[in-house]
Amino acid sequence: MLSIETKSKLTPEEAIKRATKFFGPEGYGLEIREQAACCLEFEGGGGGVAVSATPNGKGSTVSFESREWDYQVKEFISKIK
């Protein structure tokens, strides 16, 4: 299990929107299990990813918990920094 967070120039809303495209049906095909304005939970492929985003100055702090999707989480982080 991976637990990591990063700072992003994106707003929390934009970070969640991009996570939906990256991990969800349009991206890696994970099923959206729960969704709110600040957070998402995906499930599939024998694991899952939880994403939450909170305001931080002009951008956001984006937190992740991953089971079996660690590489993809790190890939996504590199795209939102």
HELIX and SHEET records of a PDB file:
HELIX    1   1 PRO A   12  PHE A   23  1                                  12    
HELIX    2   2 ASP A   70  ILE A   80  1                                  11    
SHEET    1   A 5 LEU A   2  SER A   8  0                                        
SHEET    2   A 5 GLY A  59  ARG A  67 -1                                        
SHEET    3   A 5 GLY A  47  ASN A  56 -1                                        
SHEET    4   A 5 CYS A  39  GLY A  44 -1                                        
SHEET    5   A 5 GLU A  31  GLN A  35 -1                                        
END                                                                             
